[in-house]
Each structure stands twice: as structure tokens, then as C-alpha cells.
Amino acid sequence: MLGKKKKQKPRRPTGHFDTLISSRTTVEGDVHFSGGLHVDGRIRGKVVADEGTDAVLRISEVGEVTGDINAPHVIINGTVNGDVYASAHLELAEKASINGSVYYNLIEMAMGASVNGNLVHQREPVGLLSQDSKAAGSGEKQASAGDSAGEPSGADDGGKSE
């Protein structure tokens, strides 16, 4: 019987949230947290998880953050006006709306979610936590431009050979 048990390890911690910002609450200023933070209300300021923690930020469909977000695990179904830095996992549910750039390691995006900004894949969590993406961001942009420039050349050569 023990061998028949199905053990499913969750991809990310989803069940326990230590802090709730209710729908009738507005927070003015930066919020620093560890553990789980569930936002139904409004935050005007940065939302930052403590470094070295496996913190989870969840913004419900009625939740709104005006400011940057920096956390390992981020689940959004509401509105964010600012940049999002998710060093481990980012989930955008169907009613998610982000006005800003998104820096992620692993992303899950449902149909209906919208991002009005750049999607930047970052493999190194250190770059996400420090939010110092000047060197990494410009290197990726150059690589993308180089790849794009290489593709039309190949297409031109293909046209000549036909």
C-alpha cells in the first residue's frame, strides 16, 4: 500500500500565506516580506521579498501594485504598474495585467494575461535580486540583434540558391 501512494511535490509553495492585504486596504510605501504575501488591496511602493527566502507573492484579480516587485515566486491575477523581477517562477493568470518589464527565470502565462513591456529571460537569480541588469540586459539585446541580423542573411542566401 505504501508503494501505491502518489506523492506530488508542488512546483512552488502555494497553500500558506502569512500576510493578507485585504481589498479595503491601501498601503503607501515599500513592503518587505518573507513567507507568503497575498494582496487583495492596493500597494503604492516596492514589494520586496527578503533575500535567501523562498517567498511567494500572490496578487488576486482585485489586487493592485504600483511599484516594482522583487520575489522568487510571483503569482499575478491583478494589476501591476511597475517592473516584475521573479527569480524562480512567475505565473500570470488570465486577468493579470502588467504595465512594465518582466524579468523571469521560469514563466507560466494563461490566455488573457497581458504584459505591456519587455519579457526578459534571466537564468541567473543573482541578476534578478540585485536588479542590476545593465550589463546582462545589453548583452542579451546585442545577442538578439545579432541573431535577427543573421536570419535575414540566411533567407537572402536561400532565395539566391532557389
C-alpha positions as CSV (number, residue, x, y, z in Angstrom):
1,M,0.0,0.0,0.0
2,L,2.8,2.4,0.7
3,G,4.1,2.0,-2.8
4,K,0.8,3.0,-4.3
5,K,0.7,6.4,-2.6
6,K,1.1,9.2,-5.1
7,K,3.4,11.8,-3.8
8,Q,3.2,15.0,-5.7
9,K,5.7,17.7,-4.8
10,P,4.3,21.1,-5.6
11,R,6.3,23.3,-8.1
12,R,6.1,26.2,-5.6
13,P,4.7,26.8,-2.2
14,T,1.0,27.8,-2.8
15,G,-1.0,27.0,0.3
16,H,0.2,29.1,3.2
17,F,0.2,32.9,3.2
18,D,1.4,34.6,6.3
19,T,0.2,38.1,5.4
20,L,-3.0,39.3,3.8
21,I,-3.6,42.8,2.5
22,S,-7.4,42.9,2.2
23,S,-9.4,44.6,-0.5
24,R,-10.3,47.5,1.8
25,T,-6.6,48.3,2.5
26,T,-4.2,50.6,0.8
27,V,-0.5,50.5,1.7
28,E,1.6,53.6,1.0
29,G,5.3,52.8,1.0
30,D,7.6,49.8,0.4
31,V,6.6,46.4,1.6
32,H,9.4,43.9,2.7
33,F,8.2,40.3,3.4
34,S,9.2,36.7,3.8
35,G,7.0,33.6,3.6
36,G,3.7,34.3,1.8
37,L,2.0,37.6,1.0
38,H,-1.5,37.7,-0.5
39,V,-2.6,41.0,-1.9
40,D,-6.3,41.8,-2.4
41,G,-5.9,45.5,-1.8
42,R,-3.5,48.2,-3.2
43,I,0.2,48.8,-2.6
44,R,1.8,52.0,-3.7
45,G,5.5,51.2,-3.4
46,K,8.0,48.4,-4.0
47,V,7.2,44.9,-2.9
48,V,10.4,43.1,-2.0
49,A,11.0,39.6,-0.6
50,D,13.8,39.1,1.9
51,E,16.9,37.7,0.2
52,G,17.6,34.0,0.7
53,T,14.0,33.1,1.3
54,D,11.6,31.1,-0.8
55,A,8.9,33.8,-0.5
56,V,5.7,33.8,-2.5
57,L,3.7,36.9,-3.6
58,R,0.2,36.4,-4.9
59,I,-1.8,39.3,-6.3
60,S,-5.5,38.4,-6.7
61,E,-7.7,39.7,-9.5
62,V,-8.8,42.7,-7.3
63,G,-5.3,43.4,-6.1
64,E,-3.1,46.2,-7.5
65,V,0.6,47.1,-7.0
66,T,2.0,50.4,-8.2
67,G,5.8,49.9,-7.9
68,D,8.4,47.3,-8.6
69,I,8.1,43.7,-7.4
70,N,11.1,41.5,-6.5
71,A,10.4,38.0,-5.2
72,P,11.4,34.4,-6.1
73,H,7.8,33.2,-6.7
74,V,5.2,35.6,-8.0
75,I,1.6,34.8,-8.9
76,I,-0.4,37.6,-10.6
77,N,-4.0,37.8,-11.4
78,G,-4.4,41.5,-10.8
79,T,-2.7,44.7,-12.0
80,V,0.9,45.7,-11.6
81,N,2.2,49.1,-12.7
82,G,6.0,48.6,-12.5
83,D,8.7,46.1,-13.2
84,V,8.4,42.5,-12.0
85,Y,11.6,40.5,-11.0
86,A,10.8,36.8,-10.4
87,S,14.0,34.9,-9.7
88,A,12.4,31.4,-9.6
89,H,8.9,31.2,-11.0
90,L,6.3,33.7,-12.4
91,E,2.7,32.8,-13.0
92,L,0.4,35.2,-14.9
93,A,-3.2,34.2,-14.6
94,E,-5.9,35.1,-17.1
95,K,-6.7,38.5,-15.6
96,A,-3.1,39.6,-15.0
97,S,-2.2,43.0,-16.4
98,I,1.4,44.2,-16.1
99,N,2.5,47.7,-17.3
100,G,6.3,47.3,-17.0
101,S,9.1,45.0,-17.9
102,V,9.1,41.4,-16.6
103,Y,12.4,39.7,-15.6
104,Y,11.9,36.0,-15.1
105,N,13.6,32.6,-14.9
106,L,10.5,30.4,-15.5
107,I,7.2,31.8,-16.7
108,E,3.7,30.4,-16.9
109,M,1.2,32.6,-18.7
110,A,-2.5,32.0,-19.2
111,M,-4.6,33.1,-22.1
112,G,-5.9,36.6,-21.4
113,A,-2.9,37.8,-19.4
114,S,-1.2,40.9,-20.7
115,V,2.2,42.4,-20.4
116,N,2.8,46.0,-21.7
117,G,6.6,46.0,-21.6
118,N,9.5,43.7,-22.2
119,L,9.8,40.0,-21.3
120,V,13.4,39.3,-20.3
121,H,14.5,35.7,-19.5
122,Q,17.2,35.7,-16.8
123,R,18.8,32.4,-15.9
124,E,20.9,33.9,-13.1
125,P,18.8,34.7,-10.0
126,V,21.6,36.9,-8.7
127,G,21.0,39.4,-11.5
128,L,17.3,39.5,-10.7
129,L,17.8,40.1,-7.0
130,S,20.3,42.9,-7.5
131,Q,18.1,44.4,-10.2
132,D,21.4,45.4,-11.9
133,S,20.5,44.2,-15.4
134,K,22.6,46.9,-17.3
135,A,25.3,44.5,-18.4
136,A,23.2,41.4,-18.7
137,G,20.3,43.3,-20.5
138,S,22.6,44.9,-23.0
139,G,24.3,41.7,-23.7
140,E,21.0,39.9,-24.4
141,K,19.8,42.7,-26.6
142,Q,23.0,42.5,-28.7
143,A,22.7,38.8,-29.0
144,S,19.1,39.1,-30.1
145,A,20.0,41.8,-32.6
146,G,22.9,39.6,-33.9
147,D,20.6,36.6,-34.2
148,S,18.0,38.6,-36.0
149,A,20.6,40.1,-38.4
150,G,21.8,36.6,-39.2
151,E,18.3,35.2,-40.1
152,P,17.6,37.6,-43.0
153,S,21.1,36.9,-44.4
154,G,20.3,33.2,-44.4
155,A,16.9,33.9,-46.0
156,D,18.6,36.0,-48.8
157,D,21.0,33.2,-49.5
158,G,18.1,30.7,-49.6
159,G,16.4,33.0,-52.1
160,K,19.5,33.1,-54.3
161,S,20.0,29.4,-54.4
162,E,16.4,28.7,-55.5
